[in-house]
Amino acid sequence: MKKHYLLSINIFLCTIFVVASSSIVSHSDDHDKLIVKACSDTPKPELCFNYIKSDPSNKNVKNVSDVGIIMAKVLKRNAKVARDKIQRIASAKNTQDLKVQLKACLASYNNILHIDVKVAIESFKDRNPRLAEIGADTAADGVSDCEESFNGKSPITTYNNRIHDIALLLAAIAKELQVEN
């Protein structure tokens, strides 16, 4: 009798575990499908997916606007790193000949951080993705201008390229929402 009772409990617990696990997997699959859908029409879908999945808040994504908000936050985090690098380079004594270009780049990155990202996030929240696209395009143009001021050989080329890619991903997500609406 005791063996039968223990066996019944084990079967019951295993059943609960299997049902709960399949529910989690199903939610995860739906969640990943949404992210894949949002990233599929971007210039670099795999990069888009990886950026979104690397953000811990991706678990709360319910729609494409949420994906856009996360991408805007990814842009912000990466732009902060680049801006800090520019500030370190600009403060070095041996970069006096680069001051004008670095100052212009710093202004572009400050615009990204204080205007473009905020506009994008609020636009996604307000269901006005056109403004988010404009902010993302402005960010991409700003880092391109920064890089061009050094004839494509800035001390922050890697950062500029990364920010440019992220901004283009953000713009594509915003554009996708405009088509859906």
Secondary structure, 3 states (H helix, E strand, C coil): CHHHHHHHHHHHHHHHHHHHHHHHHHHHHHHHHHHHHHHHCCCCHHHHHHHHHHCHHHHHCCCHHHHHHHHHHHHHHHHHHHHHHHHHHHHCHHHHHHHHHHHHHHHHHHHHHHHHHHHHHHHHHCCCHHHHHHHHHHHHHHHHHHHHCCCCCCCCHHHHHHHHHHHHHHHHHHHHHHHHC
